[in-house]
Amino acid sequence: MTPEQKRFEAVLKERLAERARLLIGADQKVVGLLRDALSQITAQLASQPAEWQQWHLTRLRDQISTVLVATGQKAGAETDLALRDAWQQGEDLVDKPLAAAGHAVEMRLTALDARVLSAMRTFGHERLNNVAAEALGKIGQQLGLVTIGSVTPFQAIKAVQALLESDSTRRATTIVRTEVSRAFAVASKERLVQAAPLVPGLGKQWRRSGKIHSRWTHDLMDGQVVDAGESFKVPNPGGGIDLMQCPHDPKAPPEQVINCGCLAIPYLKSWKVATPGAKPFTELELKLDARKAALDKAAKDAGRRQE
């Protein structure tokens, strides 16, 4: 490995670590907001009379609506900040490692199209507002059941807690992780296309997430290299092939992008990389996911995966 490549790899590692910190931080902030909302709503429900006949549905629903609308707006604002940071980080994923390797492209390239990021920000904000609206509708159903005596106040409170702790939190964090990852991926993909004419042999390599229960189709993609402007050919779980410019490609079907943790990283064809093809599965992956063990054996038998 040349000194230039070592510097490239070191800076690339730093950029990816920064991305991981951003995703974790955005996720934790949104979860924290939902937990605060749960505490407020639980307190409101607990303050109601013990007798179901005395519950005031309209007033209680309005109080809960106020909490959830505010939570949706705050979550949207936090995600908006994360999307903007991810967009810049995606651009830096190309600029900074190339600069460390002696390819100063950053000052020679124009800014990425901000309209794409603006559309992503609007979409992410709307989706989080929808989570709050759907939660309010489901909570309203539980309150209605109390007022007609179908469930006890205690049962309703437990149902609301379960809703906010599991369903709403899961949906919100999925949106945050998916959309922030998408902003990063699209920005880096666009920057690669811009930089390619200035850096001979510049391409991109698909790298799997390393999650225990990842998409087997994406595990098969690991290590594949294409030119900066070309699409990856990704097997679709339902059959056939999806053409994707990058992981989280906005044009890809939902089954390929939701909660995906894969990356497309800059790749210079003239360099010898430590793991040119697919990365070996870890012992933990092989132990906890029998499917990965089968894929691993088949790939090794075909000479496509290292020991």
Residue pairs with C-beta under 8 A, 6 or more apart in sequence:
1 9
1 271
1 272
1 274
2 271
4 100
4 101
4 102
5 101
5 268
5 271
5 272
7 100
7 101
8 97
8 98
8 100
8 101
8 268
8 271
9 97
10 100
11 96
11 97
11 99
11 100
12 93
12 97
12 265
12 266
14 96
15 89
15 92
15 93
15 96
15 97
16 93
16 263
16 265
18 89
19 86
19 89
19 93
19 184
22 82
22 85
22 86
22 89
22 180
23 82
23 177
23 180
23 181
25 82
26 78
26 79
26 82
26 176
26 177
26 180
27 173
27 176
27 177
29 75
29 78
30 75
30 78
30 79
30 128
30 172
30 173
30 176
31 169
31 172
31 173
33 71
33 74
33 75
33 78
34 71
34 75
34 164
34 168
34 169
34 172
36 71
37 67
37 68
37 71
37 164
38 161
38 164
38 165
40 67
41 64
41 67
41 68
41 139
41 160
41 164
42 157
42 160
42 161
44 60
44 63
44 64
44 67
45 60
45 153
45 156
45 157
45 160
46 157
48 54
48 55
48 56
48 60
48 153
49 55
50 153
52 146
52 147
52 149
52 152
52 153
53 149
55 143
55 146
55 147
55 153
57 143
57 144
57 147
60 143
61 136
61 139
61 140
61 143
64 136
64 139
65 136
68 132
68 133
68 135
68 136
68 139
69 132
71 132
72 128
72 129
72 131
72 132
72 133
73 129
75 128
75 131
75 132
75 172
75 176
76 124
76 125
76 128
76 129
79 124
79 125
79 128
79 175
79 176
79 179
79 180
80 121
80 124
80 125
82 176
82 180
83 117
83 120
83 121
83 124
83 179
83 180
83 183
84 117
84 121
84 183
86 180
86 181
86 183
86 184
86 187
87 112
87 117
87 120
87 183
87 184
87 186
87 187
88 187
89 184
89 187
90 183
90 184
90 185
90 186
90 187
90 188
90 189
90 191
91 112
91 187
91 188
91 191
93 184
93 187
93 188
93 191
93 265
93 266
94 105
94 188
94 191
94 192
94 195
94 266
95 105
95 106
95 109
95 191
95 195
96 106
97 266
98 104
98 105
98 195
98 199
98 202
98 266
99 105
99 106
101 268
103 195
103 198
103 199
105 194
105 195
105 198
105 199
108 198
109 191
109 194
109 195
109 198
110 194
112 187
112 190
112 191
112 194
113 190
116 186
116 190
117 183
117 187
120 179
120 182
120 183
120 186
123 179
124 175
124 176
124 179
127 175
127 179
128 172
128 175
128 176
131 168
131 171
131 172
131 175
132 168
134 168
134 171
135 163
135 164
135 167
135 168
138 163
138 167
139 160
139 163
142 151
142 156
142 159
142 160
142 163
143 156
145 151
145 156
146 152
146 153
146 156
151 159
174 258
174 259
177 259
178 248
178 257
178 258
178 259
178 260
181 247
181 248
181 260
181 261
182 248
182 250
182 257
184 248
185 246
185 247
185 248
185 249
185 263
185 264
186 246
186 248
186 249
186 250
188 246
188 264
188 266
189 204
189 245
189 246
189 249
189 264
192 202
192 203
192 204
192 228
192 264
192 266
193 228
193 229
195 202
195 228
196 202
196 227
196 228
196 229
199 268
200 270
201 268
201 269
201 270
202 228
202 266
202 267
202 268
203 225
203 226
203 227
203 228
203 230
203 266
203 267
203 268
203 269
204 225
204 226
204 227
204 228
204 246
204 264
204 265
204 266
204 267
205 223
205 224
205 225
205 264
205 265
205 266
205 267
206 218
206 221
206 222
206 223
206 224
206 225
206 232
206 247
206 262
206 263
206 264
207 222
207 223
207 262
207 263
207 264
207 265
207 279
208 214
208 218
208 219
208 221
208 222
208 261
208 262
208 278
208 279
209 218
209 260
209 261
209 262
209 263
210 261
210 279
210 282
210 285
211 261
212 284
212 285
212 288
212 289
213 288
213 289
214 261
215 237
215 256
215 260
216 291
216 292
216 295
217 234
217 235
217 236
217 237
217 256
218 234
218 247
218 260
218 262
219 278
219 292
219 295
220 235
220 295
221 232
221 234
221 235
221 262
222 277
222 278
222 279
223 275
223 276
223 277
223 278
223 279
224 232
225 267
225 269
226 232
231 243
231 244
231 245
232 243
232 244
232 245
232 246
232 264
233 241
233 242
233 243
234 241
234 242
234 243
234 244
234 252
234 256
235 241
235 242
236 242
236 253
236 255
236 256
237 255
238 255
242 252
242 253
242 256
244 251
244 252
244 256
245 251
246 264
247 257
247 260
247 262
247 263
247 264
248 257
248 260
249 256
249 257
267 273
275 306
277 304
277 305
277 306
278 299
278 304
278 305
278 306
280 296
280 305
280 306
280 307
281 292
281 293
281 296
285 292
286 292
286 293
286 296
296 305
299 305
300 307
